Amino acid sequence: MGLKYQDITQDIIGAAFEVHNILGYGFLEKVYQRALQVELVQRGHTVELEPTVDVKYKGVIVGNYAVDLLVDDWKMLFSEIRFVHPPLPPFKGGITRKSPFEDEDALLAQGI
């Protein structure tokens, strides 16, 4: 027996990977949000951007919250979308320069 929302979850994860593979990283969140909406609609889902949902506590509405995406009429929602880039290597100061003749000098020293 599968999970309750296994199919939609797999579609959403697959769509997120597709968006990331095509766009990469570096854009504002709105670009990824809209691209994810396009990808999910192409996969047959209905998607609302930034709807406001009621927050209930023991049956009483205690506030509201704007979610990033609402997929298939409340079956799945995104609280926050994040596409992150791989960590950058630590910066090491200074400039290094290699002479174009260093390799030739080494070969000549070896008698080649």
C-alpha positions, 0 to 999 in steps of 0.5 A: 500500500502506497502513501496517501499522496504518493503520486502527487508528491512524486509529480511535485518533486519531479517538477521541481527537479525539472525546473532546477535542471532547466533554470539552474540557480540564481533567479528570484523566487518568483521565477522558480515559483512561476516555472514550477506552476507551469511545469505542474500544470503541464503535468495535469495539476491545478495550481494557485499562486500565493493563495491565503489560507485560514489557520485553524486551532481546534476548529477556530480560525486564528489567522491566515497565511499566504502559501507559495503554491497550492496544488490540486485544491488543497491536496498539497501546498508549499509553504516556502520554495527554495532553490539553492546553489551549491556552496562556493569554495572559500575565497583565498586572496592573492593572485597567482601567475604561471609563466607559459615557459615553466613547463618548457623549462622543466622539460629542458632541465630533464633533457627532453 
